[in-house]
Amino acid sequence: MNNYKKLKIWENSIDLAVEIYKLTANFPKEEVYNLTSQIRRSAVSIPSNIAEGAGRHSEKEFLNFLSFSNGSCNELDTQLIIANKLEFISMEDFLIISDKIDHIQKMNFNLRQKLIK
């Protein structure tokens, strides 16, 4: 249906996922299978759902996957709040990433509105 690689939201969410991997590289080793893994999965899920939805055969399916991607943004933000409260990431890093998540969610909303029309 759509070439997801041409979507700016997909590009931004790929960059976010890469940044999340770098940010979580220094998390405590005992968190590797817990919070670290969960945060990384949420971050990867954002562009993955965009790509999967773009490859579907209808705009309705694409809208569903954009919704899943938006949910992954909320999940990631929640997990980063926890990581910040545990002092795994600084408030400065949290705010920078949170702004990027907000930007992706706004792009997601705008793309969904465009597809609905």
C-alpha positions as CSV (number, residue, x, y, z in Angstrom):
1,M,0.0,0.0,0.0
2,N,2.6,2.6,1.1
3,N,6.3,2.7,1.0
4,Y,7.0,3.0,4.7
5,K,10.7,3.9,4.1
6,K,9.5,7.2,2.6
7,L,7.4,8.1,5.7
8,K,9.0,10.7,7.9
9,I,7.3,9.2,11.0
10,W,9.0,5.9,10.2
11,E,12.4,7.6,9.8
12,N,12.0,9.5,13.1
13,S,10.9,6.4,15.0
14,I,13.9,4.4,13.7
15,D,16.1,7.2,14.9
16,L,14.3,7.0,18.3
17,A,14.8,3.3,18.6
18,V,18.5,3.6,17.9
19,E,18.8,6.4,20.5
20,I,16.9,4.2,23.0
21,Y,19.4,1.3,22.4
22,K,22.3,3.7,23.1
23,L,20.6,5.2,26.1
24,T,19.9,1.8,27.7
25,A,23.4,0.4,27.1
26,N,24.5,1.5,30.5
27,F,21.5,0.2,32.5
28,P,22.3,-2.1,35.3
29,K,23.1,-5.6,34.1
30,E,20.4,-7.1,36.3
31,E,17.8,-5.2,34.3
32,V,18.9,-6.7,30.9
33,Y,16.0,-9.1,30.8
34,N,13.6,-6.8,32.5
35,L,13.3,-3.0,32.0
36,T,16.0,-2.7,29.5
37,S,14.5,-5.4,27.3
38,Q,11.0,-4.0,27.7
39,I,12.1,-0.4,26.8
40,R,13.9,-1.7,23.7
41,R,11.0,-3.8,22.6
42,S,8.6,-0.8,22.9
43,A,10.9,1.4,21.0
44,V,11.4,-1.1,18.1
45,S,7.6,-1.7,18.1
46,I,6.9,1.9,17.1
47,P,8.5,1.8,13.6
48,S,7.7,-1.9,13.2
49,N,4.0,-1.3,13.5
50,I,4.2,1.6,11.0
51,A,6.0,-0.6,8.5
52,E,3.6,-3.5,9.0
53,G,0.6,-1.3,8.6
54,A,1.9,0.4,5.5
55,G,2.3,-3.0,4.0
56,R,-1.3,-4.0,4.6
57,H,-4.0,-3.9,1.9
58,S,-6.3,-1.3,3.3
59,E,-6.2,2.1,4.9
60,K,-8.3,0.7,7.7
61,E,-5.6,-1.9,8.5
62,F,-2.9,0.8,8.3
63,L,-4.9,2.9,10.8
64,N,-5.0,0.0,13.2
65,F,-1.3,-0.4,13.1
66,L,-0.8,3.3,13.5
67,S,-2.9,3.0,16.6
68,F,-0.6,0.1,17.9
69,S,2.4,2.3,17.2
70,N,0.9,5.1,19.2
71,G,0.2,2.7,22.1
72,S,3.9,1.6,21.9
73,C,4.8,5.3,22.3
74,N,2.8,5.5,25.5
75,E,4.3,2.2,26.7
76,L,7.8,3.5,26.0
77,D,7.2,6.8,27.8
78,T,5.8,5.0,30.8
79,Q,8.9,2.8,31.0
80,L,11.2,5.8,30.7
81,I,9.4,7.5,33.6
82,I,10.1,4.4,35.7
83,A,13.8,4.3,34.5
84,N,14.1,8.0,35.4
85,K,12.6,7.4,38.9
86,L,15.0,4.5,39.4
87,E,17.8,6.9,38.3
88,F,18.8,4.8,35.3
89,I,18.5,7.9,33.1
90,S,18.8,11.5,33.9
91,M,15.9,14.0,33.9
92,E,17.6,15.7,30.9
93,D,17.8,12.5,28.8
94,F,14.2,11.7,29.8
95,L,12.9,15.1,28.7
96,I,14.8,14.9,25.4
97,I,13.4,11.5,24.6
98,S,9.9,12.3,25.9
99,D,9.8,15.3,23.5
100,K,10.8,13.0,20.6
101,I,8.0,10.6,21.6
102,D,5.5,13.5,21.7
103,H,6.6,14.6,18.2
104,I,6.2,11.1,16.8
105,Q,2.7,10.9,18.4
106,K,1.7,14.2,16.8
107,M,3.0,12.9,13.4
108,N,1.0,9.7,14.0
109,F,-2.2,11.7,14.7
110,N,-1.7,13.8,11.6
111,L,-1.1,10.8,9.4
112,R,-4.2,9.0,10.8
113,Q,-6.3,12.2,10.2
114,K,-5.0,12.3,6.6
115,L,-5.9,8.6,6.0
116,I,-9.4,9.0,7.5
117,K,-10.3,11.8,5.0
